[in-house]
Amino acid sequence: MQTPYYEYDIALLNSILSTAKEEAQRYSYKIHYALKANSNHILLKEIARQGFGADCVSANEIRVALENGFPANSIVFAGVGKSDSELEYAISKDIECINCESVQELEVINQIASSLGKVPKVALRVNPNVDAKTHRLITTGLKENKFGISLKEAEWVFANKNNFNHINFVGLHFHIGSQILNLEVFKQLAIVVNRIQKSLGTINMPYLNLGGGLGIDYENPLKNPVPNFDGFFRTVNEHLIPGENQTIHFELGRSLVGQCGKLYTSVLYVKETFSKRFAIVDAGMNALIRPALYGASHKIENISGGKSDELFSYDVVGPICETSDCFAEDATLPKTSRGDILVIHSCGAYAESMASDYNLRERPRSVYVGIEVLA
Ligand SMILES: Cc1ncc(COP(=O)(O)O)c(C=O)c1O
């Protein structure tokens, strides 16, 4: 098959979704799939079919969620910079909740809702100043981050609710970051949320959303394809004190789809320079930008078997004219030659959805295995 391409294992996706759903149902938690992780339509249809809600960060994501079977009343809309037309669209579609990130946004929502004769449900995204202890660039819940509104402003909003007569305030929203493997972080979040709910008096409101962020095992994807949903939900349940009538919502992206996707790429050239041995492949950072963007690492395998048992160290790099177009520095691989196929694992999340046509390269197409499980 012509490389590069993404391959999605739909059977694995289904088993991950079932586990997540089962663990969440223990506590009557509701999961919204974060479309930003991957908005591939085949995956979306499957996720919607399994009964997940959707978490969107643009009007286009809302439209795509609706087109792929997510009911409007299961869609939540976050984002620090929603445009007027995006808000108009979201409000006109009667989605489940708008997670609002600033006082000014609240004023705009109120105006637009008034002009449309609507009273949308709105939650305030509060910045809890909790360190997600993950990569700096995927940390969103520290006070220096652009996301959410401060506790002080949230207090002001709830004290002045009557200024916003076209808004139905339903509760609070939080999201502190991504690729979080340390469950202690979610404990801290739950404890801080308890404190914030107390000081804002939101415990009697129906909606409490703790966001996403659960990480996956990039080092051992084959051994651990299913993320630790059990530990994640159990930790939240042990430490969160919700109101009696509160539904607890989550927005999981990476943990639901990250391990079901792989990127297949061919070795174009192998070259040795002064101090390095490069395996130059036909997929570039336009197909998988995480290593260039965050220094992220993915397990890479030579599935052509290599030409001997001897192992060598390669920088696996793409064809794009950027030094950052590098999937791995000093990856240990068997002797690798022109024409070998490499698999880059854990590409189900933030790969296809972040793809671009930089250098006017074509985006990889997608193929599916385990598809017979689709109804
Ligand atoms: C508001 C919001 N919710 C949910 C997510 C999904 O996060 P993850 O893919 O880590 O579960 C993100 C991603 O950063 C986000 O910004």
The ligand as an SDF file (V2000), in Angstrom:
LIG
                    3D

 16 16  0  0  0  0  0  0  0  0999 V2000
  -11.1310   22.1050   26.8140 C   0  0  0  0  0  0  0  0  0  0  0  0
  -10.5290   20.7900   26.4850 C   0  0  0  0  0  0  0  0  0  0  0  0
  -11.2060   19.6760   26.8100 N   0  0  0  0  0  0  0  0  0  0  0  0
  -10.7120   18.4540   26.5300 C   0  0  0  0  0  0  0  0  0  0  0  0
   -9.4830   18.2850   25.9180 C   0  0  0  0  0  0  0  0  0  0  0  0
   -9.0100   16.8990   25.6100 C   0  0  0  0  0  0  0  0  0  0  0  0
   -7.8580   16.5790   26.2570 O   0  0  0  0  0  0  0  0  0  0  0  0
   -7.2460   15.1130   26.1520 P   0  0  0  0  0  0  0  0  0  0  0  0
   -7.1180   14.7740   24.7230 O   0  0  0  0  0  0  0  0  0  0  0  0
   -5.9500   15.2240   26.8370 O   0  0  0  0  0  0  0  0  0  0  0  0
   -8.1920   14.1810   26.8830 O   0  0  0  0  0  0  0  0  0  0  0  0
   -8.7320   19.4150   25.5950 C   0  0  0  0  0  0  0  0  0  0  0  0
   -7.3930   19.2660   24.9890 C   0  0  0  0  0  0  0  0  0  0  0  0
   -6.4500   19.9230   25.2780 O   0  0  0  0  0  0  0  0  0  0  0  0
   -9.2660   20.7050   25.8710 C   0  0  0  0  0  0  0  0  0  0  0  0
   -8.6020   21.8190   25.5500 O   0  0  0  0  0  0  0  0  0  0  0  0
  1  2  1  0
  2  3  1  0
  2 15  2  0
  3  4  2  0
  4  5  1  0
  5  6  1  0
  5 12  2  0
  6  7  1  0
  7  8  1  0
  8  9  2  0
  8 10  1  0
  8 11  1  0
 12 13  1  0
 12 15  1  0
 13 14  2  0
 15 16  1  0
M  END
$$$$
